[in-house]
């Protein structure tokens, strides 16, 4: 263990899953205090770990770009070999993650024995029933614990913002006429996973409109380019201080602007986990997924989920076509949770 100085950590490909790895990355650093930890991640995930003092650097793995095809694959393998890692810890469960680190000649390779990859790992952990039904943060912590590392009880992910990013957010708000003297509410009506995780756009608009009328809230609508329709539907029915940022921010800009929100109302999505990890009061609507496994973890989080006989189904689209688990969540449900945060004066 004392000879391990250079560690590669492969994180999952979804933003929320990668956020859940953050407490475990901190645990790795605590066990190997003099080591350098490099994150291997997809391009849309890697920026999450900027400004994190446990992390020395990131390598973007882009199989649709620079690492495409056999030539791209060889390029990545050469990069990893050149870095001479002593250890790879695989939080990403795919066979490919283990195969890549094996071919890269990383001598120690630790991970769950999922996807038939156990023979490629030097230390593997079986996924037991209790871990399958635990929150995802425990899933990553358990891997380290079963391997024999000391694991602390800190389960709340944290993201970090630089002074330059804070200055960007402050300047953006000022240039767009938003003020910290009144509540700034972030609205995130999209979810890339599928329709079964998207609350109705008109209900997001209903909540936003009442917050604007009753609490003089200023609204920022967040979303990726793929969320354009939902974001437009929310914005169309609202009048007042509103900015639609759909598709207009990169990940670091998104993080810095969410941090400035007094409240964040969201579907189960990557931005939901970002908001909670920043300490921003977060109201999260769950549809087809299970908050017992993937609820946002933070000091100020309210999860709204309606139990149904068919849920959680984890489907991208409702197999029955009715989406009742989402339709049962009313404007009043979300408004009540939002108002509790605003009245308490809680902020990030």
Backbone torsions as a table, in degrees:
resi	resn	phi	psi	omega
1	UNK	NA	-41.1	-176.0
2	UNK	-67.2	-16.7	179.4
3	UNK	-87.2	-2.9	-179.0
4	UNK	-84.4	111.5	-177.2
5	UNK	-118.9	-20.6	-172.2
6	UNK	-131.1	110.4	-170.7
7	UNK	-118.8	134.4	173.3
8	UNK	-107.6	129.3	178.3
9	UNK	-117.9	116.3	176.8
10	UNK	-90.5	116.0	-178.9
11	UNK	-99.0	161.6	-178.8
12	UNK	-65.7	172.0	-172.3
13	UNK	-92.5	-8.8	178.2
14	UNK	-100.9	143.8	-177.2
15	UNK	-58.6	-47.8	-178.3
16	UNK	-61.0	-44.4	178.9
17	UNK	-62.4	-39.8	179.2
18	UNK	-66.6	-39.0	176.1
19	UNK	-59.4	-40.8	-179.2
20	UNK	-64.7	-18.6	177.8
21	UNK	-77.0	-18.6	-170.6
22	UNK	-56.9	-45.7	177.9
23	UNK	-60.7	-33.0	179.2
24	UNK	-73.5	-33.8	175.2
25	UNK	-63.8	-38.6	176.0
26	UNK	-63.4	-39.1	177.5
27	UNK	-64.6	-39.3	176.7
28	UNK	-59.5	-45.6	179.7
29	UNK	-62.5	-38.2	179.6
30	UNK	-66.5	-29.9	177.8
31	UNK	-81.7	-31.6	-179.6
32	UNK	-122.9	72.2	-168.4
33	UNK	-63.1	-28.3	-177.1
34	UNK	-100.6	13.0	-178.2
35	UNK	-89.7	160.8	169.1
36	UNK	-102.7	126.9	-179.4
37	UNK	-108.4	123.5	176.6
38	UNK	-112.6	133.9	178.0
39	UNK	-92.5	132.0	170.8
40	UNK	-107.3	117.8	-171.7
41	UNK	-150.2	160.1	172.5
42	UNK	-67.7	154.9	-172.2
43	UNK	-57.5	-32.5	-177.9
44	UNK	-81.8	-6.3	-179.3
45	UNK	-105.8	-37.1	-172.9
46	UNK	-51.3	-40.3	-177.6
47	UNK	-62.4	-15.7	177.4
48	UNK	-57.0	-30.3	-170.0
49	UNK	-97.6	6.4	173.1
50	UNK	-64.7	145.1	178.4
51	UNK	71.5	4.9	178.1
52	UNK	-86.0	118.5	-174.0
53	UNK	-69.4	-14.1	175.9
54	UNK	-79.3	-14.6	-172.0
55	UNK	-110.8	130.5	179.5
56	UNK	-89.6	-25.9	-179.2
57	UNK	-177.4	173.8	-179.8
58	UNK	-133.1	144.0	170.0
59	UNK	-117.1	124.7	178.3
60	UNK	-86.1	124.4	177.3
61	UNK	-99.0	111.6	-172.1
62	UNK	-125.4	82.6	-177.8
63	UNK	-70.2	-10.7	174.2
64	UNK	-94.2	-6.6	-177.5
65	UNK	-125.7	-111.7	-173.7
66	UNK	-62.9	-24.1	-178.8
67	UNK	-106.5	24.1	-178.5
68	UNK	-75.2	140.1	175.1
69	UNK	70.6	-173.7	-177.2
70	UNK	-64.4	-42.1	-179.1
71	UNK	-63.4	-41.4	179.0
72	UNK	-67.2	-37.9	177.9
73	UNK	-62.3	-45.5	178.7
74	UNK	-62.3	-38.5	178.7
75	UNK	-59.8	-44.4	179.6
76	UNK	-66.3	-43.0	179.5
77	UNK	-60.0	-42.6	178.0
78	UNK	-62.6	-39.5	177.9
79	UNK	-61.0	-45.7	-178.5
80	UNK	-67.7	-40.1	178.4
81	UNK	-62.9	-40.3	-178.6
82	UNK	-62.8	-32.0	-178.5
83	UNK	-74.3	-19.4	176.6
84	UNK	54.8	58.7	177.7
85	UNK	-71.4	142.1	175.9
86	UNK	-87.1	-26.8	-171.8
87	UNK	-149.5	138.6	169.9
88	UNK	-119.7	128.1	174.8
89	UNK	-111.7	123.7	-170.3
90	UNK	-108.1	99.6	172.8
91	UNK	-83.1	-17.5	173.8
92	UNK	-82.9	134.0	-166.0
93	UNK	-89.7	-4.7	-170.7
94	UNK	-75.7	153.3	174.1
95	UNK	-54.9	-40.1	-176.0
96	UNK	-58.0	-37.1	-179.0
97	UNK	-62.7	-41.9	178.8
98	UNK	-70.9	-41.8	-179.2
99	UNK	-62.6	-42.0	-179.0
100	UNK	-61.5	-45.8	-178.2
101	UNK	-72.3	-28.3	174.5
102	UNK	-66.2	-48.8	180.0
103	UNK	-65.3	-30.2	179.0
104	UNK	-77.1	-0.1	175.8
105	UNK	63.6	36.0	173.2
106	UNK	-79.8	119.2	-168.2
107	UNK	-65.9	-37.0	178.0
108	UNK	-110.1	127.6	-178.2
109	UNK	-135.0	113.8	-174.5
110	UNK	-116.3	139.6	177.2
111	UNK	178.2	176.5	173.6
112	UNK	-72.6	147.2	-178.8
113	UNK	-85.2	54.5	179.8
114	UNK	-93.4	161.7	172.0
115	UNK	58.5	29.0	176.4
116	UNK	67.8	25.2	-172.1
117	UNK	-105.0	4.4	-173.6
118	UNK	-53.9	-36.8	-177.1
119	UNK	-68.4	-15.2	178.9
120	UNK	-89.7	-7.5	-175.9
121	UNK	-101.7	144.4	175.4
122	UNK	-84.2	-26.3	171.7
123	UNK	-137.2	119.3	-178.1
124	UNK	-124.6	150.7	-179.0
125	UNK	-125.5	132.4	178.7
126	UNK	-80.2	141.2	177.5
127	UNK	-84.7	110.3	-179.0
128	UNK	-91.3	168.2	-176.0
129	UNK	-59.7	-39.3	-178.2
130	UNK	-67.6	-32.6	178.8
131	UNK	-73.2	-34.6	178.2
132	UNK	-61.0	-29.1	-177.0
133	UNK	-103.7	11.7	178.2
134	UNK	-96.7	162.4	175.9
135	UNK	-61.0	149.0	-173.5
136	UNK	-61.8	-30.8	176.4
137	UNK	-60.4	-40.1	176.6
138	UNK	-64.9	-34.5	-179.6
139	UNK	-56.9	-46.3	-179.2
140	UNK	-73.9	-39.8	177.8
141	UNK	-63.3	-38.2	-178.7
142	UNK	-62.6	-37.0	177.8
143	UNK	-56.3	-47.9	-179.3
144	UNK	-65.7	-41.6	-178.8
145	UNK	-63.5	-45.4	-178.2
146	UNK	-67.1	-28.2	177.5
147	UNK	-74.8	-23.1	176.5
148	UNK	117.5	9.4	177.5
149	UNK	-82.5	156.7	173.3
150	UNK	-78.5	124.8	-175.5
151	UNK	-120.5	125.1	179.4
152	UNK	-82.6	177.7	-176.1
153	UNK	-96.0	6.6	178.8
154	UNK	-71.7	112.7	-175.3
155	UNK	-113.3	-2.0	-174.4
156	UNK	-95.7	116.3	178.9
157	UNK	-64.3	152.3	177.8
158	UNK	-136.3	140.0	172.4
159	UNK	-115.2	154.6	-171.4
160	UNK	-126.6	141.1	-176.1
161	UNK	-120.2	136.0	-179.7
162	UNK	-81.0	165.9	176.5
163	UNK	-61.0	-39.1	179.8
164	UNK	-63.3	-39.8	178.7
165	UNK	-68.3	-38.2	175.2
166	UNK	-61.7	-41.1	178.7
167	UNK	-65.1	-38.7	176.7
168	UNK	-59.4	-48.1	-177.4
169	UNK	-63.7	-42.5	179.2
170	UNK	-62.1	-44.0	179.9
171	UNK	-66.1	-39.2	179.8
172	UNK	-62.0	-47.0	-179.4
173	UNK	-62.1	-42.9	-178.7
174	UNK	-64.4	-45.1	-178.0
175	UNK	-66.8	-22.8	-179.3
176	UNK	-103.5	12.1	172.3
177	UNK	75.4	18.7	177.4
178	UNK	-96.0	145.3	-175.2
179	UNK	-128.3	144.7	177.6
180	UNK	-74.7	-5.7	178.9
181	UNK	-73.9	-16.1	177.8
182	UNK	-126.5	153.6	-177.8
183	UNK	-59.6	136.3	172.3
184	UNK	-108.6	117.0	-177.3
185	UNK	-109.2	123.4	174.3
186	UNK	-87.6	136.2	177.9
187	UNK	-120.1	126.6	-179.0
188	UNK	-125.7	89.1	-172.5
189	UNK	-86.7	-1.5	-177.2
190	UNK	-98.8	173.0	172.6
191	UNK	-168.0	113.6	-172.5
192	UNK	-67.2	-20.2	-177.1
193	UNK	-60.8	-41.5	-179.5
194	UNK	156.3	174.2	-174.3
195	UNK	-62.6	-27.9	-177.5
196	UNK	-71.7	-2.9	174.8
197	UNK	-113.5	6.8	-175.9
198	UNK	-108.6	112.2	171.2
199	UNK	-63.8	157.8	-175.1
200	UNK	-63.9	133.0	-177.8
201	UNK	-59.9	-39.4	-178.9
202	UNK	-65.3	-24.8	178.0
203	UNK	-80.4	-35.3	169.9
204	UNK	-57.5	-44.2	179.2
205	UNK	-63.5	-38.1	178.8
206	UNK	-62.4	-43.2	177.5
207	UNK	-65.5	-47.0	-178.7
208	UNK	-60.2	-43.0	-179.7
209	UNK	-61.7	-41.9	179.6
210	UNK	-69.4	-36.4	176.3
211	UNK	-65.9	-36.1	177.7
212	UNK	-67.3	-42.4	-177.1
213	UNK	-74.8	-39.6	-171.8
214	UNK	-96.5	-23.0	-176.5
215	UNK	-127.5	9.1	178.9
216	UNK	55.4	34.1	-177.3
217	UNK	-69.5	145.9	171.3
218	UNK	-101.2	138.2	-170.9
219	UNK	-113.9	131.8	168.4
220	UNK	-118.7	122.4	177.8
221	UNK	-95.6	123.8	-178.8
222	UNK	-108.2	149.8	175.1
223	UNK	172.9	162.7	174.6
224	UNK	-86.2	175.2	178.2
225	UNK	-58.5	-32.0	179.5
226	UNK	-71.6	-11.3	179.8
227	UNK	-99.3	13.2	-171.5
228	UNK	-56.8	-42.5	-177.5
229	UNK	-64.1	-46.5	-179.4
230	UNK	-64.3	-43.1	-179.4
231	UNK	-64.4	-39.8	178.8
232	UNK	-65.1	-40.7	179.5
233	UNK	-63.4	-36.6	177.2
234	UNK	-68.3	-45.2	-174.0
235	UNK	-69.2	-33.4	-172.3
236	UNK	-60.4	-33.6	-175.5
237	UNK	-93.5	9.1	-173.8
238	UNK	-114.0	144.7	175.9
239	UNK	-128.6	135.9	-179.7
240	UNK	132.7	-155.9	-177.7
241	UNK	-78.0	99.5	-174.8
242	UNK	-143.3	137.6	174.2
243	UNK	-127.9	127.6	175.6
244	UNK	-99.2	106.2	-177.6
245	UNK	-98.7	16.3	-177.5
246	UNK	-55.6	121.9	177.4
247	UNK	71.6	11.4	-174.2
248	UNK	-110.4	2.9	-179.1
249	UNK	-126.3	148.4	166.1
250	UNK	-85.6	178.5	-173.1
251	UNK	-64.0	-41.5	-178.8
252	UNK	-67.9	-37.4	176.1
253	UNK	-65.8	-40.8	176.5
254	UNK	-57.4	-47.2	-179.0
255	UNK	-60.9	-46.5	-176.4
256	UNK	-67.3	-32.7	179.4
257	UNK	-78.9	-36.9	174.7
258	UNK	-60.4	-38.2	179.3
259	UNK	-57.7	-28.8	-178.8
260	UNK	-83.2	-3.6	-179.1
261	UNK	-78.3	143.9	172.8
262	UNK	-80.2	-21.4	-174.4
263	UNK	-159.2	144.7	179.0
264	UNK	-132.8	119.9	-178.7
265	UNK	-110.7	127.4	-163.3
266	UNK	-154.5	156.2	163.9
267	UNK	-78.2	171.2	172.7
268	UNK	-68.6	107.8	-170.7
269	UNK	-163.7	174.9	176.5
270	UNK	-57.7	-49.1	178.4
271	UNK	-58.9	-29.5	174.9
272	UNK	-58.3	-46.5	-179.2
273	UNK	-70.2	-33.9	175.7
274	UNK	-61.7	-48.4	-179.1
275	UNK	-58.1	-49.7	-179.2
276	UNK	-62.3	-38.4	-178.5
277	UNK	-70.1	-19.9	176.7
278	UNK	-89.9	-3.6	-179.1
279	UNK	82.5	10.0	179.2
280	UNK	-77.6	133.8	175.7
281	UNK	-54.4	124.2	-169.3
282	UNK	-126.6	124.4	173.6
283	UNK	-108.3	116.6	-171.4
284	UNK	-118.8	127.3	176.9
285	UNK	-97.6	125.1	178.2
286	UNK	-107.3	140.5	176.5
287	UNK	-114.8	-95.2	-172.5
288	UNK	-80.2	-11.9	-175.1
289	UNK	-98.9	176.5	-171.0
290	UNK	-115.7	112.4	-179.9
291	UNK	-64.4	-18.2	176.5
292	UNK	-65.1	-23.7	-179.3
293	UNK	-99.2	-34.6	-170.2
294	UNK	-137.2	23.9	176.8
295	UNK	-61.4	147.0	174.5
296	UNK	-65.0	140.4	-178.7
297	UNK	-109.8	122.6	-179.9
298	UNK	-175.2	174.3	-178.2
299	UNK	-70.6	-31.5	-170.5
300	UNK	-128.6	78.6	-176.2
301	UNK	-132.0	134.3	173.3
302	UNK	-126.1	118.3	-179.7
303	UNK	-101.7	131.3	178.5
304	UNK	-115.2	117.5	-176.3
305	UNK	-143.5	129.5	177.6
306	UNK	-100.5	122.8	-179.1
307	UNK	-77.1	134.6	175.8
308	UNK	-137.1	160.3	-178.4
309	UNK	-60.9	-31.2	-176.2
310	UNK	-93.5	5.1	-176.5
311	UNK	-117.4	154.7	-4.7
312	UNK	-77.9	137.1	-179.5
313	UNK	-103.8	-18.8	179.3
314	UNK	62.8	17.7	179.1
315	UNK	-81.1	153.1	175.1
316	UNK	-76.3	-32.8	175.7
317	UNK	-131.5	149.4	-177.7
318	UNK	-64.5	124.6	-178.3
319	UNK	-67.5	-21.3	179.1
320	UNK	-99.8	-9.7	176.8
321	UNK	80.6	4.8	-175.6
322	UNK	-101.9	-23.3	177.9
323	UNK	53.4	36.9	-175.5
324	UNK	-65.0	-29.7	-179.8
325	UNK	-61.7	-27.9	176.8
326	UNK	-90.4	-40.3	-178.1
327	UNK	-65.3	-27.3	179.7
328	UNK	-71.2	-18.0	176.6
329	UNK	-80.4	117.4	-174.2
330	UNK	-96.1	166.0	173.4
331	UNK	-58.2	-41.3	-179.4
332	UNK	-63.7	-35.8	177.6
333	UNK	-59.1	-50.0	-176.4
334	UNK	-72.9	-37.8	179.2
335	UNK	-63.1	-42.1	-178.9
336	UNK	-61.2	-44.1	178.6
337	UNK	-65.3	-38.6	-179.7
338	UNK	-66.0	-44.4	-177.5
339	UNK	-65.2	-34.9	177.8
340	UNK	-58.6	-42.4	178.1
341	UNK	-67.2	-44.1	-177.9
342	UNK	-65.0	-41.3	-179.8
343	UNK	-68.9	-30.5	179.1
344	UNK	-76.4	-11.6	-179.6
345	UNK	70.1	23.3	-179.9
346	UNK	-75.6	137.4	174.0
347	UNK	-146.4	162.9	-177.1
348	UNK	-71.3	NA	NA
